[in-house]
Amino acid sequence: MPTPKKPTSTNTKGSPRKPLVYGAVVVVAAGLLGFASYKATAPADSTRNTSTGPAAEVSASAEEGVYPELMKLARRDADDKLAVGRADAPVVLIEYADFKCGYCGQFARDTEPELIKEYVEDGTLRIEWRNFPIFGEESENAARGAWAAGQQDRFWEFHAAAYAEGAKEKGFGKDRVKTLAREAGVEDLGRFMKDLDGPAARAAVAKDQEQAYGIGATSTPSFLINGRPIAGAQPKKAFTQAIEAAAERAKTTGEAGSDAAESSGDTEGSKGSKGSGDTAK
């Protein structure tokens, strides 16, 4: 499998990428997600429908395939500009994605809107975006642009513009990213361009990127649903099964929701933005 290009963002501590240290169980989970990421983007056989990638085997069991330590990666910050849904929602879907990833665009256009309508709007689901640029400089530009748009509460709109049909084929040079910001309704384009190249944007993208590598993600998109890894733009059914199983688990165990509301201080959640597999060539 091709190796993702090294990110152009810098790690201020200069440390190499390594799995996040959450205990032995996360090492297992990291291996699972890394393997799943490969399987999601490996060449499909001739009998498989490659428009959606290989189907995920997601158990309906609320317990199977869940790594509780990975649930701690959900930020549940009511002020998160790159999230949508209640901060105390029982289920959190974390998406690690790249704007140059075709499968990510497919998920954003075809599956995510339905998940938002069915699960976010009724308070069951929260979606948290993580920038995971793996295709080089233009991926970095788009990731920082998304973050900068979010600072003016237009991440969701930038996300839609960047993932529109044909958008990635036009590239994500600085001028193009500025055009996308304009299409997204970003009001202060001067501030946007300053934020785009600022240290805060670079640090935020690097933080998300290191988290993705740390859990073993090697391709985009990769997902965590209440600690359950899913890789690739899987059919909607794979996500609904995982979301409903996670919601049932949360209902019976009380693992999510109330504690998050206390820590966030806002039960209405964020009013940020919303948001499959590709590997770097």
Secondary structure, 3 states (H helix, E strand, C coil): CCCCCCCCCCCCCCCCCCCCCCCHHHHHHHHHHHHHHHHHHCCCCCCCCCCCCCCCCCCCCCCCCCCHHHHCCCCCCCCCCCEEECCCCCEEEEEEECCCCHHHHHHHHHHHHHHHHHHHCCCCEEEEEEECCCCCHHHHHHHHHHHHHHCCCCHHHHHHHHCCCCCHHHCCCHHHHHHHHHHCCCCCHHHHHHHHCCHHHHHHHHHHHHHHHHCCCCCECEEEECCEEEECCCCHHHHHHHHHHHHHHHHHHCCCCHHHHHHHCCCCCEECCCCCCECCC
